[in-house]
């Protein structure tokens, strides 16, 4: 009788989400993102280059089609390297969904810079989804997708 109770409880415990592990992975991936964003904020695109797999794919609102491969990303970022700065950023609402060697990190990003009056202003707001893949024991970005949070659409002018 005791085994009839213990076995189902053990199966339920094994099937239940592991919040501590999920929280640890979320912290680990957010730390990687922050490292890349800290460098990005200083105009150094290399932080993301260090995280991208060789076969990375990428979308953002300024790409006409998917960018494929690290070499293409190097070319994509080259015009921006050292040409911008972001005073401060916030990562909001990070969530990780993981299965084996793949983890999806999604979050909102808010960038801030001083306005003309010197007061801090929101520069832009982003939605981000990063697909991480564990490669040789390290989490690396295999796919990156950036979009604006609630973008402003212009209403077509009447003729």
Order of alpha helices (4+ residues) and beta strands (2+ residues): alpha-alpha-alpha-beta-beta-alpha-beta-beta-beta-beta
